[in-house]
Amino acid sequence: MKHLFWLLILVAIPVSPAWAEFTDEVYVSGQSFITSVAFSPDGRMYFIEKNTGLVKVVLGQDSVRSQPFFQFQVNNLGERGGLGLTFHPNYPDSPFVYCYVTIPQPVLANVVVRLIDSLGFGTGPDTIFRAPITVSATNHNGGNIRFGPDGKLYITIGENAQPSWAQDTCRVQGKIIRTNYDGTIPDDNPITCAPIYAYGLRNSYDFCFHPQTGALYASENGPSANDEVNLILPGRNYGWPFVQCSSSDPAYEDALICWTPTIAPTGIVVAWNSQISEFNGKLLMTDWNFGVLHLMSLSQDGDSILTDEHVFDSGSGLVDVEQGPDGFFYLTTGAGSIIRLRPQANAPSPFPLYSPTHEETVVNQTTRFAWGESFDVEGAVGYQLQIDDVSSFESPLYEESVTDTTETLLTDSLFSLGERLYWRVLAIDSDSNVTYGGMPLEERRPFNILAAGDANGNGSRNGIDVVFLVSYLKGIGNPPEPLLAGNVNGDCATNGLDVGYLVNYFKGGAQPIRGDCGAADKTANH
């Protein structure tokens, strides 16, 4: 469905109209109640289901991987279940995926579990935060989890329908929680009895950080009146159950906006560098009661909301809103679907480049080039992978047209083109309109290739590489960078066998060979 909406944007003196045009489409369907969607730093989409506890991986439009990333055993009564999902900021170097779920045993509790992503599946579940549920009420669990710009993990938890708990600063319910990445309590938390960042909250369903200022905004569900959006400040009291919306008492923080009748605010995000430019710099928030997407403009200092426009109506409950790495917006529903909002455009949509990463050093037997999906409203999009030894790409050394978003090449073939290369991808539609890969700007990404056996990475193979490997294996020298640069015999490990193989090569033996190490090559850098 195509949407055209008009906004009144408040400026210093005049009121001027602005317009935005976008299309909504069902991106994923046929799932169970989707509470949260999250994008890994390398661009993949994951979501968690409330009632099943399944964490799933989205492969593309209308395509969800048949094997889940992980499944939790959850208590899904009322508002309990699979609730939140996020990634370690340094993922995949730190391959941790965090999930917020309600578990039935050994003790009924809302917990944050840290998983290790091992070859695309969650392993080694480690509970790093636990909030036992000791009451019969099944509502006011919150919540969501996100990492802040300070590298700390933030968690929203409702007050379990016990209003007085929101004011108890030794209880975690009715709060926004702040922990280290491993669940320990930061030394600089504003409240020390429990890992509390802010309190006096009834049921803040979601929150977000402003990408530029770092300001924290949270949606808050009131009782029969006064749903809110709050600007969350460290150590501050947001009033519940004594104050709703605003008061003259400086002990409590006023809300930025309130709704009566209630709308049941859910997901919230600040649009930033998106492909729908009129959204940028504003808050987007979903609601459950009416299925509306709200667009709220902020004051210059971000401490007040100036307008609340209804820019999309799904007709049923909306649960989450996130901006994807493609600059589009993704809304989840209780009916088990994900809706995508994207702009109308003539050229293919922008798309990110994934791997090789910027300045990555390649040593594996094959090199996998991967990028995000581009979209064109008028039909299919094809891609062209180009590789050159100069960033101008005036006469690319390699060009290949592909229909998929990956291409795998033999590394030795690339090495014959040069030790330092650049790659880019063109998305081309049926009318020959072109969009170059890169978000938010076009990228011509450099990467490096080491000769097999060049353990110290200096561009040549000689006896110094043997000395380098021996020093590393004895623990007195630096490791190869990446580690598999020291894999000389192709067995995907760096050990004493490689020293012997390399010595034998210098005596006239077999050439060093690259290992077909797959995912191991990617993780060996770290």
Secondary structure, DSSP 8 states (H G I E B T S, - for coil): -EEEEEEEEE-SS-EEEEEEEEEEEEEE-S-S-EEEEEE-TTS-EEEEETTT-EEEEEEETTEE-SS-SEE-----STT-SEEEEEE-TTTTTS-EEEEEEEE-SSS-EEEEEEEEEETTEEEEEEEEEEEE--SS--------EEE-TTS-EEEEE--TT-GGGGG-TTS-TTEEEEE-TTS---TT-SBTTTTEEEE--S----EEE-TTT--EEEEE--SSS-EEEEEE-TT-B--TTT-SS--S-TTB---SEEESS---EEEEEE--S-SSGGGTTSEEEEETTT-EEEEEEE-TTSSSEEEEEEEEE-SS-EEEEEE-TTS-EEEEETTS-EEEEEE--SS-----EEES-TTEEE-SSEEEEEE----BTTB--EEEEEEESSTT-SS-SEEEEESSSEEEEEHHHHHTT-SEEEEEEEEE-TT--EEES-SSS---EEEEE--TT-TT-SS--SHHHHHHHHHHHTTSS---SSGGGG--BSSS--SHHHHHHHHHHHTT----B----THHHHHTT-
